[in-house]
Amino acid sequence: MCFPLKNISIYMAIFFLIFSGVMFWESLSMSFYSEYGPGPGLLPMWVSGIIFVLSSIYLVTAFKKDIILFAHILPKGEGFINVLVCMGSLILFMILVPFAGFLISSTVTLFILFLRGYKWYWSLGFSASVAFIIFWVFGVMLQVPLPVNDLGW
């Protein structure tokens, strides 16, 4: 028998219970019906209610038979380092983007990620190309406002 606090299923069920409860509470502030039909609160209310019910069922199941240990889902060795690099580059992107803008921040982040599998010059080329293409498609063609630096990129 496994100690229940090591069972990640319990933590995931509680997380989704809290998440769906907050979403349900927030959906109550939106109108359920509008003058033309369903309002903006209809879908979030139903989806969060369904998630809440399913999470409750999963929580009961997690206590009874579904034992998934933390050690079974966490990668080991190189895979764990890859997860840390991905999380670190995401945090770095969030720190850089308000100051350096989208283009430079995404180039740096992608360079760090590509560096794990390619030589540095290929990583730099790929990261700059992908960042520029995304910036051009979303910023220029679709006119989605992206964070920019003082130079406009």
C-alpha positions as CSV (number, residue, x, y, z in Angstrom):
1,M,0.0,0.0,0.0
2,C,1.4,3.4,-1.0
3,F,1.2,6.4,1.3
4,P,-1.5,8.6,-0.2
5,L,0.5,11.8,-0.1
6,K,2.9,10.4,-2.7
7,N,0.1,9.8,-5.1
8,I,0.1,12.5,-7.8
9,S,-3.5,11.6,-8.8
10,I,-4.8,13.2,-5.6
11,Y,-2.9,16.4,-6.2
12,M,-4.1,16.7,-9.8
13,A,-7.7,16.0,-8.8
14,I,-7.5,18.7,-6.1
15,F,-5.9,21.1,-8.6
16,F,-8.7,20.6,-11.1
17,L,-11.3,20.9,-8.4
18,I,-10.0,24.2,-7.3
19,F,-9.5,25.4,-10.9
20,S,-13.0,24.4,-12.0
21,G,-14.5,26.0,-8.8
22,V,-12.8,29.3,-9.6
23,M,-13.9,29.2,-13.2
24,F,-17.4,28.4,-12.2
25,W,-17.4,31.3,-9.7
26,E,-16.1,33.7,-12.4
27,S,-18.6,32.5,-14.9
28,L,-21.4,33.5,-12.6
29,S,-20.4,37.2,-13.1
30,M,-21.2,36.8,-16.9
31,S,-24.7,36.7,-18.3
32,F,-26.1,33.3,-19.0
33,Y,-28.3,34.5,-21.8
34,S,-28.1,37.5,-24.1
35,E,-30.7,39.1,-26.3
36,Y,-29.5,36.9,-29.3
37,G,-29.2,33.6,-27.5
38,P,-26.6,32.0,-25.2
39,G,-24.5,34.6,-23.4
40,P,-20.8,34.6,-22.6
41,G,-21.3,32.8,-19.3
42,L,-23.0,29.7,-20.7
43,L,-19.9,27.8,-21.9
44,P,-17.6,28.5,-19.0
45,M,-20.3,27.6,-16.5
46,W,-21.1,24.2,-18.1
47,V,-17.5,23.3,-18.9
48,S,-16.3,24.2,-15.4
49,G,-19.2,22.3,-13.9
50,I,-18.4,19.2,-15.9
51,I,-14.7,19.5,-15.0
52,F,-15.7,19.8,-11.3
53,V,-17.9,16.6,-11.4
54,L,-15.2,14.6,-13.3
55,S,-12.5,15.8,-10.9
56,S,-14.6,14.7,-7.9
57,I,-15.0,11.3,-9.5
58,Y,-11.3,11.1,-10.2
59,L,-10.4,12.1,-6.6
60,V,-12.5,9.2,-5.2
61,T,-10.9,6.9,-7.7
62,A,-7.4,8.1,-6.8
63,F,-8.0,7.2,-3.1
64,K,-9.3,3.8,-4.0
65,K,-7.2,2.2,-6.7
66,D,-5.4,4.6,-9.0
67,I,-1.9,5.0,-7.5
68,I,0.5,7.0,-9.6
69,L,3.8,8.0,-7.8
70,F,5.7,11.1,-8.4
71,A,8.8,9.0,-9.2
72,H,6.9,7.2,-12.1
73,I,6.1,10.4,-14.0
74,L,9.2,12.5,-13.6
75,P,11.9,11.9,-16.2
76,K,15.4,10.9,-15.2
77,G,18.8,11.9,-16.5
78,E,18.8,13.8,-19.9
79,G,15.0,14.1,-20.0
80,F,15.0,15.8,-16.6
81,I,17.6,18.3,-17.8
82,N,15.5,18.9,-20.9
83,V,12.5,19.7,-18.7
84,L,14.6,22.1,-16.6
85,V,16.0,23.9,-19.7
86,C,12.5,24.3,-21.1
87,M,11.1,25.7,-17.9
88,G,14.1,28.0,-17.5
89,S,13.9,29.3,-21.0
90,L,10.2,30.0,-20.5
91,I,10.9,32.0,-17.4
92,L,13.7,33.8,-19.2
93,F,11.3,34.7,-22.0
94,M,8.8,36.2,-19.5
95,I,11.5,38.2,-17.9
96,L,13.0,39.5,-21.2
97,V,9.9,40.3,-23.2
98,P,8.9,43.5,-21.5
99,F,12.4,45.0,-22.0
100,A,13.8,43.5,-25.1
101,G,10.6,43.0,-27.1
102,F,9.1,39.8,-28.7
103,L,11.7,39.4,-31.5
104,I,14.8,39.4,-29.4
105,S,13.3,37.5,-26.5
106,S,12.0,34.7,-28.7
107,T,15.3,34.5,-30.5
108,V,17.2,34.1,-27.2
109,T,14.7,31.6,-25.9
110,L,14.6,29.5,-29.1
111,F,18.4,29.6,-29.3
112,I,18.6,28.1,-25.8
113,L,16.1,25.4,-26.8
114,F,17.7,24.6,-30.2
115,L,21.2,24.5,-28.7
116,R,20.4,21.2,-27.0
117,G,20.1,19.5,-30.4
118,Y,22.0,21.5,-33.0
119,K,25.4,23.3,-33.3
120,W,25.4,26.9,-32.2
121,Y,25.4,28.4,-35.7
122,W,22.4,26.3,-36.8
123,S,20.6,27.1,-33.5
124,L,21.2,30.8,-34.0
125,G,20.0,30.7,-37.6
126,F,16.9,28.6,-36.8
127,S,16.0,30.7,-33.8
128,A,16.3,34.0,-35.7
129,S,14.4,32.7,-38.7
130,V,11.5,31.2,-36.6
131,A,11.2,34.3,-34.4
132,F,11.2,36.6,-37.4
133,I,8.6,34.5,-39.3
134,I,6.3,34.5,-36.2
135,F,6.8,38.2,-35.7
136,W,6.1,38.9,-39.3
137,V,3.0,36.7,-39.5
138,F,1.4,37.8,-36.3
139,G,2.7,41.4,-36.0
140,V,2.6,42.5,-39.7
141,M,0.1,40.2,-41.5
142,L,-2.4,39.6,-38.8
143,Q,-1.7,42.9,-37.0
144,V,-1.7,41.2,-33.5
145,P,0.0,43.7,-31.1
146,L,3.2,42.1,-29.9
147,P,5.5,43.5,-27.3
148,V,8.2,45.5,-28.9
149,N,11.3,47.4,-27.8
150,D,12.3,51.0,-28.5
151,L,13.3,50.1,-32.0
152,G,9.9,48.6,-32.8
153,W,11.0,44.9,-32.9
